[in-house]
Amino acid sequence: MAGGGTGVATLTENGILFGNGTSAVGITAVGTATHVLTSNGAGVAPTFQAAAGGGGLAWGASISSGSGTGIAMTTADL
């Protein structure tokens, strides 16, 4: 709409609005407690999906600040 707003009378309860280029504003489906809002790439609407694994630290891994100092953590540190 030229003056702003969504142009719709009702919205999906707990859905999330997203930009849709020159088309109407998009609205996601409702996610569940175990899902996260995920990008599906350029030009594709975001959706709620199960969180991807990985990306964390393995026990015994080191974290480096880049300044020559680091932190080593093992399960004994818990």
PANU-905705 format. One record per atom (N, C-alpha, C): x, y, z. Coordinates in steps of 0.02 Angstrom, whole numbers, plus 50000, padded with zeros to 5 digits. Layout:
% residues N
XYZ
...
% end
This chain:
% residues 78
500424994150000
500005000050000
500445006250000
500255011049963
500655017149958
500705020850024
500185020550066
500175024050129
500425019850188
500675013850175
500905009450229
500375004450249
500525000350297
500064995150320
500154988750280
499774983750299
499844977250266
499324976150211
498784979850213
498264978950163
497804973050177
497874969950236
497434964350254
497064965950318
496484962850327
496074964150386
496264959850445
496534953950433
496744949450488
497434946750473
497784944750525
498444941750519
498464935150555
498894930650533
498984924250567
499234925550638
498874922850688
499084923950757
499774920950768
500224925050794
500924923150808
501344921750746
501084923550688
501494923150627
501954929250625
502454928950583
502944934450578
502894937450508
502854944050505
502824947550440
503514947950409
503544947350343
504184948250307
504064951850242
504574955550221
504534959250159
504484954550100
504124956650049
504004952349991
504104956249927
504614960649926
504754964549866
504184969349851
503944969249791
503384973649772
502714970349783
502704964049805
502084960549820
501844962149891
501274959649909
501004960649976
501484957850029
501444960550089
501844958150145
501694950750155
502224946750168
502134939550181
502064938350255
501754932750272
501664930750342
501854923450348
502284921850397
502484914950406
501924910950440
501974904450434
501564900050475
501824900650546
501464898150594
501674898450664
502184893050676
502724894850710
503234889950728
503054886150791
503434881050806
503324877250868
503904878750916
503844876150976
504344877551027
505034874751009
505064869950965
505714866850948
505994869250881
505684874250850
505914876750785
506174883850789
506584885750741
506854892550735
506684895350667
506614901950662
506484905050598
507114904750556
507064901950496
507654900550455
507594903850386
508144906850363
508174909450296
508214903650247
507854904050192
507884898950140
508254901550079
508624906950087
509004909850032
508654915850002
509014919349960
508744925349928
508134923749885
507624927749893
507024926849851
506544921549875
506694918349932
506264913049958
506034914950028
505404913950042
505124915850107
505454911950164
505554915150222
505824911550280
505294906750308
505514901450339
505064896650370
505334894450438
504904891750480
505124888850543
505354881750528
505944879950553
506224873250543
506574871050607
506694864550612
507084861950668
507774865050665
508044866850723
508704869850726
509234865050699
509674867650658
510214863450631
510724862050685
511014856250685
511524854450734
512184857550715
512664856650759
513344859050744
513434866250763
514024868650748
514184875650762
514424876850832
514374872050875
514594872850944
515314870550952
515544870751013
516214868351029
516194861251054
516674857251034
516734850551061
517114850951126
516974846551173
517334846551236
518074845551224
518464849451258
519194849151250
519434854051198
518974857651164
519174862551113
519434868851146
519824872651110
520084878951135
519754884751099
519674890251135
519404896451107
519964901451108
520114904551051
520644909351047
520364916251033
520634921251068
520404928051057
520774931451000
521284928150973
521674931150919
522254935450945
522294936251011
522834940351039
523374936051072
523354929651057
523854925251086
523624921951151
523044923951175
522774920651235
522204916051214
522064911251253
521534906551236
521224903751299
520674900151290
520334896951346
520254889651327
520484885251369
520384878051358
519854875651407
519374871851385
518844869451429
518744861951419
518664858351473
518514851251472
517904849951514
517644843951513
517064842351553
517204843051628
517844842651648
518024843451719
517894850651741
517864855351695
517764862451713
517034863951730
516584859251718
515874860451733
515754859651803
% end
